[in-house]
Amino acid sequence: MFSLSAVLLFITSSIVLILAPGPDIVFLITQGIAKGKKAGIFTSIGLTLGNSVHTLAAALGLSVIFKTSEVAFVLFKTCGALYLFYLAYKAIKHRNDPLTAGVDQQGFDHRGLLLRGFYMNVFNPKVALFFLAFLPQFVNSEFGSVPLQMIFLGLIFMGLVALIFGFIGYSAGSLGNWILEKPGFSKVMNIVSATIFGAIGFKLLTSTR
């Protein structure tokens, strides 16, 4: 389906794009530091699974809607921003609760953290547009079904995201375990988390295509 050189170029380009600073990495590091290694891993899995939705959407042509419809784009980014504002509110509300390296201080288990990462990725129209613009660059209609090629590339991208984000989340969690031993850090970390969530939400809400 693809030449080895094309696959290697795609992998190299993907790694560079994955490592580029963005809301997803900030979110991942924040969760890892605040809640530990496992939380970082589960958040990275959630972010990775969110890419599956965008991969399928791009393969089926649904992402074109967000590129051509202003209403759909605004609605989608508003949902994403509101979710981030909700996380910011919860962090402020529980700012005096002790942070732990295992269970989320807001009552969520690790499945809840996975869903956070998933929702954050899915409700970001920028990611949908990214997949629509990025994946087709490596597709060749002469090699067969275009949707299948895009799904194949999307799976490779997801695998890279899982490995890289998993490492980042785990590393942030290791740092978090050390930080959490410091007295009085709980309140500061919750306020920082709320600020980051609010800032990302505001940026998403005011973003344009």
Salt bridges, closest charged atoms under 4 A:
GLU70 OE1 - ARG209 NH2 2.38
ASP97 OD2 - HIS94 ND1 2.68
ASP104 OD2 - ARG116 NH2 3.04
